Structures are given as structure tokens and as C-alpha cells.
Amino acid sequence: MNTESIINKVKEIASDVTITSAIKAEYLANDTFEKDKINVTTKNGKVKLTGTLPSEKVITSAISIAKKIDGVKEVISNLKVDAKWKITKKHSKSPHNCNNSLKIKEIMRW
């Protein structure tokens, strides 16, 4: 490997580190994201996002933020919605309801 190739490789790596750092800084500045739930890696300007988030809306936002960073050529998302974050409905018979209709309780699983 000649000196010019080494210099270009170092510039490429430095650029990838800069991109990753910029994306992580944006996530840290945004209260929407759990800081430890998104892993960001960059190689040759291609950003890969992995982790679990509470909703598709938050995933879309994370991807959008990454795409806006200078130097990003592509964003590959392996982000998933974590089931423990989903709001679910639990049906139960209410002893306080004289007609025994189902009472819907909203519960948040953490």
C-alpha cells in the first residue's frame, strides 16, 4: 500500500467516525430517543442503525435524522419495534360493572 492509499484510507475512516459521531450527537440532543437503544455504525458513508425503539414513528424519525447528516450516502435500518414498549389492551370482567361488560384497561408494558 502506497502513501497516497494510506492517506485516503485514513480520510475515509475519519469521515465515517465524524458521521457516526454527528448522528449520535443528534440522537442525544433529542429526548425522543433512548440513548442506549440505537447502535450506529458507518463504513464508506453507509450508515447502519440497529436496536429497538418504542414505535414505527420513532424509527422513521431516527432514519430521517441519519439521512440529513453530511457525508451519509445510504442508511440501512435494522431498527425494530420492541414489544415491551407497545401499548396493549387488556380485557377483563369488571366486578363493579352490573352488566358484566368488558372493561378495557390500557396498560404499558415496560
C-alpha positions as CSV (number, residue, x, y, z in Angstrom):
1,M,0.0,0.0,0.0
2,N,1.5,3.3,-1.0
3,T,1.4,6.6,1.0
4,E,-1.5,8.1,-1.0
5,S,-3.6,5.0,-0.4
6,I,-2.9,5.1,3.3
7,I,-3.8,8.8,3.4
8,N,-7.1,8.2,1.6
9,K,-8.0,5.3,3.9
10,V,-7.3,7.4,6.9
11,K,-9.5,10.2,5.5
12,E,-12.3,7.7,4.8
13,I,-12.1,6.3,8.4
14,A,-12.1,9.8,9.8
15,S,-15.1,10.7,7.7
16,D,-17.0,7.6,8.9
17,V,-16.2,8.5,12.6
18,T,-17.4,12.0,12.0
19,I,-20.7,10.8,10.5
20,T,-21.3,8.3,13.4
21,S,-20.5,11.0,16.0
22,A,-22.8,13.6,14.3
23,I,-25.7,11.1,14.2
24,K,-25.2,10.1,17.9
25,A,-25.0,13.8,18.9
26,E,-28.3,14.4,17.2
27,Y,-29.9,11.5,19.0
28,L,-28.5,12.7,22.3
29,A,-30.0,16.1,21.7
30,N,-33.4,14.6,21.0
31,D,-35.4,13.5,24.0
32,T,-37.4,11.1,21.8
33,F,-34.6,8.5,21.7
34,E,-33.4,6.2,24.4
35,K,-29.7,6.9,24.2
36,D,-28.6,3.2,24.6
37,K,-31.2,1.8,22.2
38,I,-29.7,2.8,18.9
39,N,-26.4,1.5,17.6
40,V,-24.8,3.5,14.8
41,T,-22.0,2.2,12.6
42,T,-20.7,3.8,9.4
43,K,-18.5,2.4,6.7
44,N,-17.7,4.3,3.5
45,G,-20.6,6.7,4.2
46,K,-23.1,3.9,4.6
47,V,-24.8,4.1,8.0
48,K,-26.3,1.1,9.7
49,L,-28.8,1.6,12.5
50,T,-29.6,-1.3,14.8
51,G,-31.6,-1.5,18.0
52,T,-35.1,-1.4,19.4
53,L,-37.4,1.6,19.7
54,P,-40.9,2.1,21.1
55,S,-42.7,2.8,17.7
56,E,-42.5,2.9,14.0
57,K,-42.8,6.7,14.2
58,V,-39.7,6.9,16.3
59,I,-37.9,4.6,13.9
60,T,-38.8,6.8,11.0
61,S,-37.5,9.8,12.9
62,A,-34.2,8.1,13.6
63,I,-33.7,7.2,10.0
64,S,-34.6,10.7,8.9
65,I,-32.1,12.3,11.3
66,A,-29.3,10.0,10.0
67,K,-30.1,10.8,6.3
68,K,-29.7,14.5,7.0
69,I,-26.1,14.3,8.2
70,D,-23.4,15.5,5.7
71,G,-21.5,12.7,4.1
72,V,-24.2,10.0,4.5
73,K,-24.6,8.1,1.3
74,E,-27.1,5.5,2.5
75,V,-28.9,4.5,5.7
76,I,-29.6,0.8,6.4
77,S,-32.1,0.3,9.1
78,N,-32.3,-2.8,11.2
79,L,-34.3,-0.9,13.9
80,K,-37.2,-2.8,15.3
81,V,-40.2,-2.0,17.5
82,D,-39.7,-3.7,20.9
83,A,-42.8,-5.5,22.0
84,K,-42.3,-4.4,25.6
85,W,-42.8,-0.8,24.6
86,K,-46.1,-1.4,22.9
87,I,-49.3,-0.2,24.4
88,T,-51.7,-3.1,24.6
89,K,-55.3,-3.5,25.6
90,K,-56.3,-6.0,28.3
91,H,-59.9,-7.1,28.6
92,S,-61.3,-8.2,31.9
93,K,-64.6,-8.6,33.6
94,S,-65.2,-5.8,35.9
95,P,-66.7,-6.8,39.3
96,H,-68.0,-3.2,39.6
97,N,-70.0,-3.3,36.4
98,C,-73.5,-4.7,36.9
99,N,-73.9,-5.7,33.3
100,N,-70.6,-7.6,33.2
101,S,-69.4,-5.9,30.1
102,L,-65.8,-5.9,29.3
103,K,-63.8,-3.1,30.7
104,I,-60.8,-2.1,28.7
105,K,-57.7,-1.2,30.6
106,E,-54.8,0.5,28.9
107,I,-51.5,-0.9,30.2
108,M,-48.0,0.0,29.3
109,R,-45.5,-2.9,29.5
110,W,-42.0,-1.8,30.4
